[in-house]
Amino acid sequence: MYIEQANLSKRLIRECYGPIVETVAGVLIRDGRLPLGLLIKNTKLSAREVKQALVVLIQHGVVTHAASKEGAGGRMVTYYSANTRVVLRQQRLGLYLALVEERMGKEGVAVFRTVMENGIMSIGTVKERLGSSEWSQAAQIKLDAATSKLVRERFIVAVAPGDTVTRIDKTMEAEAVELDKLAVLPTAKELLTIRRMLNDRAEQEYSNTSVVGIKRVAEEEADGHVSKVVVGPDGRTLVVANGTNGTDGTNGNESQDTVDQTQCFRVYYDRLDVFLRNQQLVNYFADKYNAGAGAIVKAMLRITESRTKTCRDRRSEVLSVAQVINQLPQDAPLADAVDTGSDMFFQDLAASATSGNGTAKGGGGNGALTPAKRTELAFALLEVVRADASGIVVKVDDRGGGQYQLNFDRAASALRDQSLDTLVHEKFGSLHARIVRVLRDKQKLDEKSVATAAMMPIAACRERLHDLALAGFIDSYEIARTVDRNPSRMFYLWYINPQKQTRAAMRYIFKSMTNVFARLDKELAARAPLVAKTKRADVAADQSLLADSEKNELAALSAAQTRLEVANVRLDGMLLAVHDISPEHASF
């Protein structure tokens, strides 16, 4: 863990939970796993304050705990550890709320916000906090429907007693149980078999698509009989009367999803990061080609969202062209000009994919496009995104016009490289960014080859290579000419080390975020008397009590806060692209 990351985490905890909780969390972040006794000793707080702070942190998922036996007597000791990843997501809460409001409406965002602010809560307690008992019946029905949708789409998930234990501790406990079953000490092969079995079991649990906390309630018919529940061809659950099949959608009514009021839920941030990653992917193709290419990728992602649990998933399901076209909105700008990278710099897809009169050209809209022409444009744009060098969209089969798949591994790499190029360009300049792109494309190169490919003098190239190497964005590989490995008689090949580059980028991002908060504190401290004056009851009721100069200062403070908040959101977007959406780093 980086010092900047620890300082930023403590700052966010202090803003959200207060100084006492920050002290406890800061010790856990600094010292790692600790039992309660050492935690009380290192924080120099009372046992009551430490226990209350741990309750708050466990309630919000910041701290996990695990019990282990110690000593000859088998005394159980509970160890606590902090998860900084949950803390750093506090900066994305605004994005999460906007995302939920867009997809779930006002009722859904009210439930989501209540669970997010209070941590683990039951739905019955959420309704009490919202005061839904005083709402109208129509409003309560909307609230129940929004809650069911939140649970069904995994924006909030049911909490089990083992969720406060880390996956590593669960694996160690399960491994100990398996080892106790053996009469003798296991061999290396047996130990490897046990660990593979536990890993397969964890993957099966992750792949489980059942939703905990949802009840299917069958409606009672007028004659007193209860309808049966069947699954239609589209995968939706239907309630049908006896003697009907309901598969045509006419004889059955959709079943009522009710959420268990006593079941506790928490916000599933890993699921929400999927939607943020998908939005970055749409922007990637829209910026690289046009809005039509972005609409095609957005349609593909919309289809796969229901079956994508977290960013751990490396590939999407296979999609047909018909599915993609049906998911496209009618106002999608498919007829825009697009940069395909060919000799014809701007190629009008409407002209290349259709023939005849009545085709919209270059206007940004679809005009009077017929369904057949719209389908041809969609086919053409699909081929454009498939031919992209990133390899995100893969064609797996030619049946039925083509079967396509999204490679999320390559998508994470493309988004990470894009963010790293932006970061290097801002920190060092365009020439340094050019060198990084050359090394990414050509792999290992010596100094002279890098200078030739980057089209710059070798002296200037050497200086920039050392700048990038000192910052950790590139690395060198030594090849000895002689046995004594004299540095003056060695070849040095420069290359990109993805792990080292990611660590350097994360350190820079955390440091920049810390600087943003420091600048915000300075702006507020410089105008602290004015801010205190605006909080007075008389000034809040009558703004004319403020002088013109004070109003100008408040406007300057508001503008500075807005700029700093935008910079922080932008840095957090870089952190998401560089680290969080990678399948290797995404959590279960």
C-alpha positions in Angstrom: 0.0 0.0 0.0 1.2 3.5 -0.8 1.5 6.3 1.7 -0.6 8.5 -0.5 -3.3 5.8 -0.6 -3.3 5.4 3.2 -3.5 9.2 3.8 -6.3 9.6 1.3 -8.3 6.7 2.9 -8.0 8.2 6.3 -9.1 11.6 5.0 -12.2 10.0 3.4 -13.0 8.1 6.6 -12.8 11.3 8.7 -15.2 13.1 6.4 -17.7 10.2 6.4 -17.5 8.9 10.0 -15.6 11.3 12.2 -12.2 11.5 13.9 -12.6 8.6 16.3 -13.4 6.1 13.6 -10.6 7.6 11.5 -8.1 6.9 14.3 -9.2 3.2 14.5 -9.2 2.7 10.8 -5.9 4.5 10.4 -4.2 2.1 12.8 -5.6 -0.9 10.9 -4.5 0.6 7.6 -1.0 1.3 8.9 -0.4 -1.9 11.0 -2.6 -4.4 9.1 -4.5 -7.2 10.9 -4.8 -6.6 14.6 -6.7 -8.1 17.5 -8.9 -6.0 19.8 -6.3 -5.7 22.5 -3.5 -4.3 20.3 -6.0 -2.1 18.5 -6.9 -0.5 21.8 -3.3 -0.1 22.8 -2.2 1.4 19.4 -5.1 3.9 19.1 -4.8 5.0 22.8 -8.6 5.1 22.9 -11.0 3.5 25.4 -12.2 0.0 24.7 -15.8 1.3 24.3 -14.8 3.9 21.7 -12.8 1.3 19.7 -15.6 -1.2 19.8 -18.2 1.4 18.6 -15.9 2.5 15.8 -15.4 -1.2 14.7 -19.2 -1.6 14.7 -19.5 1.4 12.4 -16.7 0.2 10.1 -18.1 -3.4 9.9 -21.6 -2.1 9.2 -20.3 -0.2 6.2 -18.0 -3.0 5.0 -14.8 -1.1 5.6 -13.5 -3.6 8.2 -13.6 -7.4 8.0 -12.9 -9.8 10.8 -11.8 -13.4 11.2 -11.4 -15.7 14.3 -8.5 -18.1 14.8 -7.3 -20.4 17.5 -4.2 -19.5 19.4 -2.2 -21.1 22.2 -2.3 -24.5 23.6 -5.7 -24.0 25.1 -7.3 -23.2 21.7 -8.3 -19.7 22.7 -10.3 -17.9 19.9 -8.9 -14.5 19.0 -10.6 -12.2 16.5 -8.5 -10.2 14.1 -9.7 -7.1 12.3 -8.4 -5.7 9.0 -9.4 -2.7 6.8 -10.3 -2.7 3.2 -9.1 0.5 1.6 -10.8 -0.3 -1.7 -14.2 0.2 -0.1 -13.1 3.5 1.4 -11.8 4.9 -1.9 -15.2 4.1 -3.5 -16.6 6.9 -1.4 -15.5 9.3 -4.1 -17.8 7.6 -6.6 -20.9 7.9 -4.6 -22.2 10.7 -6.8 -21.7 8.7 -9.9 -23.4 5.7 -8.3 -26.4 7.7 -7.3 -26.8 9.2 -10.8 -26.5 5.8 -12.3 -29.2 4.3 -10.0 -31.5 7.3 -10.6 -31.2 6.9 -14.3 -32.1 3.2 -14.2 -34.3 2.8 -11.2 -36.1 6.2 -10.9 -36.6 8.4 -7.8 -38.0 5.5 -5.7 -35.1 3.3 -6.4 -32.5 5.9 -5.7 -34.2 6.7 -2.4 -33.9 3.0 -1.3 -30.3 2.8 -2.6 -29.2 6.0 -0.9 -30.7 4.9 2.5 -28.8 1.6 2.3 -25.6 3.3 1.2 -25.7 5.9 4.0 -26.6 3.5 6.8 -24.7 0.3 5.7 -26.3 -3.1 6.2 -30.1 -2.7 6.6 -33.3 -4.7 6.2 -35.9 -3.5 3.7 -38.4 -3.0 6.5 -36.0 -0.7 8.3 -35.4 1.2 5.0 -39.1 1.8 4.6 -39.4 3.0 8.2 -36.6 5.5 7.5 -38.3 6.7 4.4 -41.7 6.9 6.1 -43.4 5.0 3.4 -46.3 4.0 5.7 -47.7 7.6 5.2 -47.4 7.4 1.4 -50.3 6.7 -0.9 -50.9 3.2 -2.1 -49.7 4.0 -5.6 -46.4 5.4 -4.2 -45.9 2.3 -2.0 -46.5 0.0 -5.0 -43.8 2.0 -6.9 -41.4 1.7 -4.0 -41.9 -2.0 -3.8 -41.4 -2.4 -7.5 -38.2 -0.3 -7.4 -36.9 -2.3 -4.4 -37.5 -5.6 -6.2 -35.7 -4.3 -9.3 -32.7 -3.2 -7.2 -32.5 -6.7 -5.7 -33.1 -8.5 -8.9 -30.5 -6.6 -10.8 -28.0 -6.9 -7.9 -27.6 -3.2 -7.1 -28.1 -4.3 -3.6 -27.5 -7.9 -2.4 -28.5 -9.9 0.5 -26.0 -10.2 3.4 -24.9 -13.5 4.8 -23.1 -13.9 8.2 -19.9 -14.9 6.3 -19.8 -11.7 4.2 -17.8 -9.9 6.9 -15.0 -12.4 6.5 -12.4 -12.0 3.8 -12.2 -14.6 1.0 -8.6 -15.5 2.1 -9.8 -16.3 5.6 -12.7 -18.4 4.2 -10.3 -20.3 2.0 -7.9 -20.9 4.8 -10.7 -22.1 7.1 -12.0 -24.5 4.4 -8.5 -25.8 3.7 -8.1 -26.5 7.4 -11.3 -28.4 7.4 -10.2 -30.5 4.5 -6.8 -31.2 6.0 -8.4 -32.4 9.3 -10.2 -35.1 7.3 -6.8 -36.7 6.4 -5.3 -39.2 8.7 -1.7 -38.2 7.8 0.0 -35.1 6.6 -0.9 -34.3 3.0 1.6 -34.6 0.1 2.2 -31.7 -2.2 0.0 -33.3 -4.8 -2.9 -33.8 -2.3 -2.5 -30.2 -1.1 -2.7 -28.9 -4.7 -5.8 -31.0 -5.3 -7.5 -29.6 -2.2 -6.7 -26.0 -3.2 -8.0 -26.7 -6.8 -11.2 -28.1 -5.3 -11.7 -25.1 -3.1 -11.0 -22.7 -6.0 -13.6 -24.6 -8.2 -16.1 -24.4 -5.3 -15.5 -20.6 -5.0 -16.0 -20.2 -8.8 -19.3 -22.2 -8.6 -20.5 -20.0 -5.8 -19.6 -16.9 -7.9 -21.3 -18.2 -11.0 -24.5 -18.9 -9.1 -27.3 -16.8 -10.7 -29.9 -17.2 -8.0 -31.0 -14.0 -6.3 -31.4 -14.2 -2.5 -34.1 -12.1 -0.8 -36.7 -12.2 -3.6 -40.0 -14.1 -3.2 -42.2 -15.1 -6.1 -45.8 -14.7 -5.1 -48.5 -16.4 -7.2 -51.8 -14.4 -7.5 -55.0 -16.1 -6.4 -57.7 -16.4 -9.0 -61.4 -15.4 -8.5 -62.5 -19.0 -8.0 -60.0 -19.4 -5.2 -57.4 -21.5 -7.1 -53.8 -20.4 -7.2 -52.2 -19.9 -10.5 -49.0 -21.8 -11.3 -45.7 -20.1 -12.0 -43.8 -20.9 -15.3 -40.9 -19.4 -17.1 -41.6 -17.9 -20.5 -39.3 -18.1 -23.6 -37.8 -14.8 -22.8 -36.7 -15.9 -19.4 -39.3 -13.9 -17.5 -41.5 -15.5 -14.8 -45.2 -15.7 -15.6 -48.2 -16.6 -13.4 -50.7 -18.5 -15.4 -54.1 -20.1 -14.6 -54.5 -23.8 -14.6 -54.9 -25.2 -18.1 -52.9 -22.4 -19.8 -49.3 -22.3 -20.7 -48.8 -18.5 -20.6 -45.9 -18.7 -23.0 -47.5 -16.5 -25.5 -47.8 -13.7 -23.0 -51.6 -13.4 -23.4 -52.9 -16.0 -20.9 -50.4 -15.2 -18.1 -49.8 -12.2 -15.9 -46.3 -11.3 -14.7 -45.6 -12.6 -11.2 -45.2 -10.2 -8.3 -41.6 -10.0 -7.0 -41.7 -9.2 -3.3 -38.6 -8.6 -1.2 -38.2 -10.3 2.2 -38.7 -7.4 4.6 -36.5 -9.0 7.3 -33.5 -9.8 5.0 -30.6 -7.4 5.3 -29.0 -5.9 2.2 -25.9 -4.0 1.3 -24.8 -2.0 -1.7 -23.0 -4.1 -4.3 -20.3 -1.7 -5.5 -18.6 -4.3 -7.7 -21.7 -4.6 -9.7 -22.0 -0.8 -10.1 -18.4 -0.6 -11.4 -19.6 -2.8 -14.3 -21.9 0.0 -15.5 -19.1 2.7 -15.1 -16.8 0.5 -17.1 -19.4 0.0 -19.8 -19.9 3.8 -20.0 -16.2 4.2 -20.5 -16.2 1.6 -23.3 -19.1 3.4 -25.1 -17.1 6.7 -24.9 -14.0 4.9 -26.1 -15.6 3.8 -29.4 -17.7 7.0 -29.8 -14.6 9.1 -29.5 -12.5 6.9 -31.7 -15.1 6.5 -34.5 -18.5 8.1 -34.1 -21.7 8.1 -32.0 -23.1 5.2 -34.2 -20.2 2.9 -33.2 -20.8 3.9 -29.6 -24.5 3.1 -29.9 -23.6 -0.4 -31.3 -21.3 -1.2 -28.4 -23.8 0.2 -25.9 -26.5 -2.1 -27.3 -24.2 -5.1 -27.0 -23.3 -4.1 -23.4 -27.0 -3.6 -22.5 -27.7 -7.2 -23.6 -24.9 -8.6 -21.5 -25.4 -6.5 -18.3 -27.9 -8.8 -16.7 -25.5 -11.7 -16.8 -22.3 -9.8 -15.9 -22.0 -9.8 -12.1 -18.7 -7.9 -11.6 -15.6 -6.9 -13.6 -14.1 -10.3 -12.9 -16.0 -11.7 -15.9 -13.5 -11.9 -18.8 -15.9 -12.5 -21.7 -19.5 -11.8 -22.4 -22.1 -14.2 -23.7 -22.3 -14.7 -27.4 -24.6 -12.2 -29.2 -26.3 -12.5 -32.5 -26.7 -9.6 -34.9 -30.5 -9.7 -34.5 -30.1 -9.2 -30.7 -27.9 -6.2 -31.3 -30.1 -4.6 -33.9 -33.2 -5.1 -31.7 -31.5 -3.4 -28.8 -30.6 -0.3 -30.8 -32.7 2.8 -30.2 -34.7 4.2 -33.1 -32.9 7.6 -32.8 -29.3 6.0 -32.9 -27.2 8.1 -35.3 -26.1 5.2 -37.5 -25.6 7.3 -40.7 -22.9 9.5 -39.4 -19.5 9.7 -41.1 -16.9 7.6 -39.3 -13.1 7.5 -39.3 -12.1 4.0 -40.3 -8.4 4.6 -40.6 -8.4 3.8 -44.3 -7.1 5.9 -47.2 -10.5 7.6 -47.3 -10.2 9.4 -44.0 -13.9 10.0 -43.5 -16.0 7.2 -44.9 -19.8 7.7 -45.1 -21.2 4.5 -43.9 -24.6 5.3 -45.2 -23.3 5.6 -48.7 -21.2 2.4 -48.4 -23.8 0.3 -46.8 -26.9 1.3 -48.8 -27.8 2.2 -52.3 -30.6 4.0 -53.9 -32.4 7.3 -52.9 -33.7 8.3 -49.6 -30.5 7.6 -47.6 -29.6 10.2 -44.9 -26.1 11.5 -45.5 -23.8 13.1 -42.9 -26.7 14.8 -41.1 -26.2 13.0 -37.8 -29.6 11.4 -37.8 -31.2 8.5 -39.4 -33.7 10.5 -41.5 -36.0 8.3 -43.6 -33.9 5.1 -43.2 -35.9 2.0 -43.9 -35.5 -1.0 -41.6 -33.4 -2.8 -44.3 -31.1 0.2 -44.7 -30.9 0.5 -40.9 -29.9 -3.1 -40.6 -27.2 -2.7 -43.3 -25.8 0.3 -41.4 -25.7 -1.7 -38.2 -23.9 -4.5 -40.0 -21.3 -2.0 -41.3 -20.7 -0.5 -37.9 -20.4 -3.9 -36.3 -17.6 -4.7 -38.8 -16.0 -1.4 -37.9 -15.9 -2.1 -34.2 -14.9 -5.7 -34.8 -11.9 -4.6 -36.9 -10.7 -2.2 -34.2 -7.1 -2.9 -33.2 -8.0 -3.3 -29.5 -9.8 -6.6 -30.2 -12.6 -5.8 -27.8 -15.4 -7.0 -30.1 -14.7 -10.5 -31.4 -16.6 -12.4 -34.1 -16.9 -16.0 -33.0 -19.1 -17.4 -35.8 -20.6 -16.5 -39.1 -24.0 -18.1 -38.6 -27.1 -15.9 -38.8 -25.2 -12.9 -40.0 -22.5 -13.3 -37.4 -22.1 -14.2 -33.7 -20.2 -11.6 -31.6 -18.6 -11.5 -28.2 -17.1 -8.8 -26.0 -13.6 -9.5 -24.6 -13.5 -7.7 -21.2 -9.9 -8.6 -20.7 -8.9 -6.6 -23.8 -11.4 -3.9 -22.9 -9.7 -3.4 -19.5 -6.3 -3.2 -21.3 -7.5 -0.7 -23.9 -9.0 1.6 -21.2 -5.9 1.3 -19.0 -3.6 2.1 -21.9 -5.8 5.1 -22.8 -5.7 6.5 -19.3 -2.0 5.9 -18.9 -1.3 7.7 -22.2 -3.3 10.6 -20.9 -1.5 10.6 -17.6 2.0 10.5 -19.2 1.0 13.3 -21.6 -0.2 15.5 -18.8 2.8 14.8 -16.5 5.7 14.8 -19.0 4.4 16.0 -22.4 3.5 14.7 -25.8 7.0 13.4 -26.7 7.1 11.2 -23.6 3.6 9.8 -24.5 4.9 9.1 -28.0 7.7 7.0 -26.6 5.4 5.0 -24.4 3.1 4.2 -27.3 6.1 3.1 -29.4 7.3 0.7 -26.7 3.8 -0.6 -26.2 3.5 -1.4 -30.0 7.1 -2.6 -30.6 7.8 -4.3 -27.2 11.6 -4.4 -26.4 13.7 -1.9 -28.3 17.1 -0.4 -27.8 17.7 3.3 -27.5 18.5 3.9 -31.1 15.4 2.0 -32.3 13.2 3.9 -30.0 14.6 7.2 -31.3 14.1 6.1 -34.9 10.5 5.0 -34.3 9.6 8.0 -32.2 11.2 10.4 -34.8 13.4 12.4 -32.4 17.2 12.9 -31.8 18.8 10.1 -29.9 20.0 12.5 -27.2 16.5 13.9 -26.6 15.2 10.3 -26.6 17.7 9.2 -24.1 16.7 11.9 -21.7 13.0 11.2 -22.0 13.6 7.4 -21.6 15.4 8.0 -18.3 12.6 10.4 -17.1 10.0 7.7 -17.8 12.1 5.0 -16.2 12.6 7.0 -13.0 8.9 7.6 -12.8 8.2 3.8 -13.2 6.3 4.0 -16.5 8.9 2.0 -18.5 11.6 -0.5 -17.5 14.9 -1.8 -19.0 16.2 -5.3 -19.7 19.9 -5.9 -19.5 21.7 -8.3 -22.0 25.4 -8.9 -21.1 27.9 -9.0 -23.9 30.6 -10.5 -21.7 30.8 -12.8 -18.7 31.8 -10.1 -16.3 28.5 -8.2 -16.9 30.3 -4.9 -17.1 27.6 -2.1 -17.5 29.6 -0.4 -20.2 29.5 -3.6 -22.3 25.8 -4.4 -22.1 22.8 -4.0 -24.3 19.8 -2.2 -22.7 16.4 -2.9 -24.1 13.5 -0.7 -23.1 10.0 -2.1 -22.6 6.7 -1.7 -20.9 6.2 -3.5 -17.6 2.4 -3.5 -17.1 2.5 -4.2 -13.3 5.2 -1.6 -12.6 3.4 0.9 -14.9 0.1 0.4 -13.1 1.8 0.9 -9.7 3.4 4.1 -10.8 0.1 5.4 -12.2 -1.8 4.5 -9.0 0.8 6.3 -6.9 0.6 9.4 -9.1 -3.3 9.3 -9.0 -3.4 9.0 -5.2 -0.9 11.8 -4.8 -2.9 14.0 -7.1 -6.1 13.3 -5.2 -4.4 14.2 -2.0 -3.2 17.5 -3.5 -6.7 18.2 -4.6 -8.0 17.8 -1.1 -5.2 19.9 0.3 -6.0 22.7 -2.1 -9.7 22.5 -1.2 -8.8 22.8 2.5 -6.6 25.8 1.7 -9.4 27.5 -0.2 -11.9 26.9 2.7 -9.4 28.0 5.3 -8.6 31.3 3.5 -12.3 32.1 3.5 -13.3 30.5 6.8 -14.7 33.7 8.5 -16.8 34.4 5.4 -18.1 30.8 5.3 -19.0 31.1 9.0 -20.8 34.3 8.4 -23.0 32.8 5.6 -24.2 30.1 8.1 -25.7 32.7 10.5 -29.5 32.6 10.6 -29.9 36.3 9.7 -27.5 36.1 6.7 -29.1 32.9 5.4 -32.5 34.6 5.5 -31.3 37.8 3.9 -28.4 37.6 1.4 -28.4 41.5 1.1 -26.5 41.6 4.4 -23.4 40.4 2.4 -21.3 43.1 0.7 -20.6 42.8 -3.0 -17.0 41.9 -2.3 -18.1 39.1 -0.1 -20.5 37.8 -2.7 -17.6 37.8 -5.2 -15.5 35.9 -2.8 -18.3 33.3 -2.3 -18.6 33.0 -6.1 -14.8 32.4 -6.5 -14.9 29.8 -3.7 -17.8 28.0 -5.4 -16.0 28.0 -8.7 -12.8 26.7 -7.2 -14.7 23.9 -5.4 -16.4 22.9 -8.7 -13.1 22.7 -10.5 -11.5 20.7 -7.8 -14.4 18.3 -7.6 -14.3 17.8 -11.4 -10.6 17.1 -11.2 -11.2 14.6 -8.4 -13.9 12.8 -10.4 -11.6 12.7 -13.4 -8.8 11.2 -11.3 -11.1 8.6 -9.9 -12.1 7.7 -13.4 -8.4 7.1 -14.2 -8.2 4.9 -11.1 -11.2 2.9 -12.2 -9.7 2.4 -15.7 -6.1 1.7 -14.5 -6.8 -0.7 -11.7 -10.4 -1.4 -10.6 -12.0 -2.8 -13.7 -9.1 -5.2 -14.4 -10.3 -8.8 -14.0 -7.2 -9.6 -12.1 -7.9 -7.0 -9.5 -11.7 -7.1 -9.4 -13.2 -8.7 -6.3 -15.9 -11.3 -6.0 
